[in-house]
Amino acid sequence: MESLKIKLKANYAIIEIDNGKVNAINTALVKELFTVFSNFEEDENIKGVILSGRPHCFSAGLDVVALANCNKEELKQFWSYYLLSVQKMVRFSKPFVCAITGFAPAGATILALTADYRIMGKGSKHVIGMHEFKLSMQIPELLCDVYAYYRGEKEAWKAIQNSELYNSDQALNLGLVDESVDVEDVLSQAERHLIKLINVHSPVFSLSKNYFKKGLLKLVDREIEPMIQVIIRDFDDPFYKQTLLSFLQNLKK
């Protein structure tokens, strides 16, 4: 794995995002996420997983610089694997805990929301939420659906309009995360919760998960090709291209 570190424990695995300075989400990362969750779904020795980042850094979201330099085929490949990964992670039948070890805005928020349980580290720069409107960036439909599932359509739409980001305590109050703890305790607390879930008889856990998450499962149970065509059309918009160009120029400055 180039962008993930896999730590195997007695009967579970910790998947740590390790992809450059800010753990940006690029094609290599989403390909590996799809592969790892597919493999662990079939591996009888793995009873559950934790998805984490490094201390103070879960993921800064999509790799906008890489996306700005993609051609249409590369763009299609990225979004195919990103959406397939979201589907695979939501459908994962075993216990799945997300250890949000730092900032996790935008596309990273969606990855976190695929988990059964989320524990987030405290910190002034540790935020979660969708702020794409700051760049006039279109949020793909499936990502909107996942975010609205947790916030409700009315509140999610209001939050999107204001590009609202939340610290761990605010996210806890909004139901985006389930615990807000010190960063140093995020992973250990995630392991404790995962072990508790693993101790539930696996058929009971899997069936109950299907019952309680049927709304989210229904949202992701769809063909991704039509959504990808819309995404590529949106990225091909001249205004958006100019916005990305300005963003990259500001980064260089």
NULOMI-848824 format. One record per residue (C-alpha): residue in one letter; x, y, z. Coordinates in nm, 2 decimals, padded with zeros to 4 digits. Each point is the difference from the previous one (the first is absolute). Layout:
code / x / y / z
A / X / Y / Z
...
//
This chain:
code / x / y / z
M / 00.00 / 00.00 / 00.00
E / 00.13 / 00.34 / -00.10
S / -00.25 / 00.22 / 00.19
L / -00.12 / -00.22 / 00.28
K / 00.17 / -00.17 / 00.29
I / -00.17 / -00.32 / 00.11
K / 00.05 / -00.11 / 00.36
L / -00.13 / -00.35 / 00.08
K / -00.11 / -00.07 / 00.35
A / -00.13 / -00.33 / 00.15
N / -00.33 / 00.00 / -00.19
Y / -00.03 / 00.35 / -00.15
A / 00.19 / 00.25 / -00.22
I / 00.09 / 00.36 / 00.03
I / 00.01 / 00.18 / -00.33
E / 00.21 / 00.32 / 00.03
I / -00.01 / 00.26 / -00.28
D / 00.36 / 00.09 / -00.07
N / 00.00 / 00.20 / -00.33
G / 00.23 / 00.30 / 00.00
K / 00.01 / 00.30 / 00.23
V / -00.38 / 00.04 / 00.04
N / -00.13 / -00.34 / -00.10
A / -00.17 / 00.14 / -00.31
I / -00.25 / -00.23 / -00.17
N / 00.13 / -00.09 / -00.34
T / -00.05 / -00.29 / -00.24
A / 00.26 / -00.22 / 00.16
L / -00.16 / 00.04 / 00.34
V / -00.36 / -00.08 / -00.11
K / 00.12 / -00.30 / -00.20
E / 00.17 / -00.14 / 00.31
L / -00.30 / 00.08 / 00.22
F / -00.23 / -00.19 / -00.24
T / 00.25 / -00.30 / -00.01
V / 00.06 / -00.01 / 00.38
F / -00.37 / 00.01 / 00.09
S / -00.08 / -00.26 / -00.27
N / 00.27 / -00.23 / 00.13
F / -00.09 / 00.04 / 00.37
E / -00.37 / -00.07 / -00.08
E / 00.10 / -00.34 / -00.12
D / 00.28 / -00.07 / 00.26
E / -00.15 / -00.22 / 00.27
N / 00.29 / 00.09 / 00.24
I / -00.09 / 00.36 / -00.01
K / -00.31 / 00.07 / 00.22
G / 00.01 / 00.38 / -00.02
V / 00.20 / 00.30 / -00.12
I / 00.10 / 00.35 / 00.11
L / 00.07 / 00.27 / -00.25
S / 00.24 / 00.27 / 00.14
G / 00.25 / 00.26 / -00.10
R / 00.31 / 00.13 / 00.16
P / -00.02 / 00.21 / 00.32
H / -00.15 / 00.34 / -00.08
C / -00.06 / -00.10 / -00.36
F / -00.27 / -00.23 / -00.12
S / -00.03 / 00.14 / -00.35
A / -00.02 / 00.35 / -00.15
G / -00.25 / -00.13 / -00.26
L / 00.03 / -00.03 / -00.37
D / 00.33 / 00.06 / -00.17
V / -00.12 / 00.31 / -00.18
V / 00.34 / 00.06 / -00.16
A / 00.00 / -00.35 / -00.15
L / -00.35 / 00.03 / -00.12
A / 00.07 / 00.34 / -00.17
N / 00.27 / -00.17 / -00.21
C / -00.21 / -00.31 / -00.09
N / -00.12 / -00.07 / -00.35
K / -00.35 / -00.14 / -00.04
E / 00.10 / -00.36 / 00.02
E / 00.21 / 00.05 / 00.31
L / -00.29 / 00.20 / 00.15
K / -00.24 / -00.28 / -00.08
Q / 00.24 / -00.26 / 00.16
F / 00.03 / 00.21 / 00.32
W / -00.38 / 00.05 / 00.05
S / -00.08 / -00.36 / -00.09
Y / 00.23 / -00.13 / 00.28
Y / -00.11 / 00.27 / 00.24
L / -00.37 / -00.08 / -00.04
L / 00.07 / -00.38 / -00.01
S / 00.19 / 00.04 / 00.33
V / -00.29 / 00.19 / 00.16
Q / -00.24 / -00.28 / -00.11
K / 00.24 / -00.27 / 00.12
M / 00.06 / 00.17 / 00.34
V / -00.37 / 00.06 / 00.07
R / -00.08 / -00.36 / -00.10
F / 00.28 / -00.15 / 00.22
S / -00.18 / -00.25 / 00.20
K / 00.24 / -00.02 / 00.29
P / 00.06 / 00.25 / 00.29
F / 00.16 / 00.31 / -00.14
V / 00.13 / 00.29 / 00.22
C / 00.15 / 00.32 / -00.13
A / 00.27 / 00.17 / 00.21
I / 00.00 / 00.36 / -00.12
T / 00.35 / 00.10 / 00.13
G / -00.01 / 00.35 / -00.14
F / -00.14 / 00.22 / -00.27
A / -00.25 / -00.18 / -00.23
P / -00.19 / 00.25 / -00.22
A / -00.19 / -00.06 / -00.33
G / 00.08 / -00.33 / -00.16
A / 00.16 / -00.13 / 00.32
T / -00.33 / 00.08 / 00.18
I / -00.18 / -00.24 / -00.23
L / 00.25 / -00.28 / 00.05
A / -00.04 / 00.04 / 00.38
L / -00.38 / -00.01 / -00.03
T / 00.01 / -00.34 / -00.16
A / 00.10 / -00.15 / 00.34
D / -00.23 / -00.15 / 00.26
Y / 00.16 / 00.22 / 00.28
R / 00.22 / 00.31 / -00.01
I / 00.24 / 00.12 / 00.27
M / 00.16 / 00.34 / -00.07
G / 00.29 / 00.18 / 00.16
K / -00.03 / 00.34 / 00.16
G / 00.20 / 00.29 / -00.15
S / -00.05 / 00.35 / -00.14
K / 00.10 / -00.12 / -00.35
H / -00.18 / -00.33 / 00.01
V / -00.32 / 00.05 / -00.20
I / -00.26 / -00.19 / -00.18
G / -00.26 / 00.11 / -00.25
M / -00.05 / 00.11 / -00.36
H / 00.15 / 00.33 / -00.12
E / 00.01 / -00.05 / -00.38
F / -00.20 / 00.32 / -00.07
K / 00.31 / 00.20 / 00.10
L / 00.14 / -00.11 / -00.34
S / -00.34 / -00.01 / -00.18
M / 00.07 / -00.38 / -00.02
Q / -00.30 / -00.22 / -00.07
I / -00.04 / -00.28 / 00.25
P / -00.09 / -00.33 / -00.18
E / -00.35 / -00.13 / 00.06
L / 00.10 / -00.31 / 00.20
L / 00.21 / 00.21 / 00.24
C / -00.29 / 00.24 / 00.05
D / -00.23 / -00.29 / 00.07
V / 00.24 / -00.15 / 00.27
Y / 00.04 / 00.34 / 00.17
A / -00.38 / 00.07 / -00.01
Y / -00.06 / -00.35 / 00.15
Y / 00.17 / 00.11 / 00.32
R / -00.09 / 00.37 / 00.01
G / -00.35 / -00.01 / -00.16
E / -00.06 / 00.17 / -00.33
K / -00.09 / 00.34 / 00.14
E / 00.29 / 00.03 / 00.24
A / 00.25 / -00.15 / -00.24
W / -00.10 / 00.24 / -00.28
K / 00.03 / 00.30 / 00.25
A / 00.34 / -00.13 / 00.11
I / 00.12 / -00.03 / -00.36
Q / -00.11 / 00.35 / -00.09
N / 00.21 / 00.13 / 00.30
S / 00.30 / -00.23 / -00.07
E / -00.03 / -00.10 / 00.37
L / 00.28 / -00.20 / 00.16
Y / -00.03 / -00.14 / 00.36
N / 00.25 / -00.08 / 00.27
S / -00.04 / -00.33 / 00.18
D / -00.23 / 00.12 / 00.27
Q / -00.23 / 00.18 / -00.25
A / 00.01 / -00.31 / -00.22
L / -00.10 / -00.21 / 00.30
N / -00.30 / 00.22 / 00.08
L / -00.11 / -00.02 / -00.37
G / 00.03 / -00.38 / -00.01
L / 00.28 / 00.00 / -00.26
V / 00.23 / -00.18 / 00.25
D / -00.08 / -00.22 / 00.30
E / 00.28 / 00.10 / 00.24
S / 00.23 / 00.30 / 00.04
V / 00.32 / -00.08 / 00.18
D / 00.36 / 00.12 / 00.03
V / 00.20 / -00.08 / -00.31
E / 00.23 / -00.23 / 00.19
D / -00.30 / -00.22 / 00.10
V / -00.18 / -00.02 / -00.33
L / 00.16 / -00.33 / -00.13
S / 00.00 / -00.18 / 00.34
Q / -00.37 / 00.09 / 00.05
A / -00.08 / -00.11 / -00.36
E / 00.17 / -00.34 / 00.08
R / -00.20 / -00.03 / 00.32
H / -00.33 / 00.06 / -00.18
L / 00.09 / -00.23 / -00.29
I / 00.08 / -00.28 / 00.24
K / -00.34 / 00.05 / 00.16
L / -00.17 / -00.03 / -00.33
I / 00.20 / -00.30 / -00.11
N / -00.12 / -00.18 / 00.32
V / -00.35 / 00.01 / -00.14
H / -00.09 / -00.32 / -00.19
S / 00.09 / 00.10 / -00.36
P / -00.33 / -00.11 / -00.17
V / -00.19 / 00.21 / 00.26
F / 00.22 / 00.30 / -00.06
S / -00.01 / -00.02 / -00.38
L / -00.38 / -00.05 / -00.02
S / -00.06 / 00.28 / 00.25
K / 00.23 / 00.23 / -00.19
N / -00.21 / -00.06 / -00.32
Y / -00.32 / 00.08 / 00.19
F / 00.13 / 00.32 / 00.16
K / 00.18 / 00.13 / -00.30
K / -00.25 / -00.10 / -00.27
G / -00.05 / 00.37 / -00.09
L / 00.37 / 00.06 / -00.06
L / 00.04 / -00.34 / -00.18
K / -00.28 / 00.10 / -00.23
L / 00.16 / 00.33 / -00.08
V / 00.33 / -00.16 / -00.11
D / -00.16 / -00.29 / -00.18
R / 00.00 / 00.15 / -00.34
E / 00.19 / 00.01 / -00.33
I / 00.29 / 00.23 / 00.02
E / 00.06 / 00.05 / -00.37
P / -00.27 / 00.26 / -00.05
M / 00.13 / 00.20 / 00.30
I / 00.35 / -00.01 / -00.14
Q / -00.11 / 00.14 / -00.33
V / -00.16 / 00.29 / 00.19
I / 00.32 / 00.06 / 00.20
I / 00.21 / 00.01 / -00.31
R / -00.24 / 00.24 / -00.16
D / 00.02 / 00.23 / 00.31
F / 00.38 / -00.02 / 00.00
D / 00.00 / 00.10 / -00.37
D / -00.18 / 00.33 / 00.07
P / 00.23 / 00.29 / -00.10
F / -00.09 / 00.20 / 00.32
Y / 00.10 / -00.29 / 00.22
K / 00.33 / -00.05 / -00.20
Q / 00.08 / 00.36 / 00.06
T / -00.08 / -00.02 / 00.37
L / 00.24 / -00.30 / 00.03
L / 00.27 / 00.18 / -00.19
S / -00.03 / 00.30 / 00.24
F / 00.01 / -00.23 / 00.30
L / 00.32 / -00.17 / -00.13
Q / 00.16 / 00.34 / -00.07
N / -00.08 / 00.11 / 00.36
L / 00.15 / -00.32 / 00.13
K / 00.33 / 00.07 / -00.18
K / 00.01 / 00.35 / 00.15
//
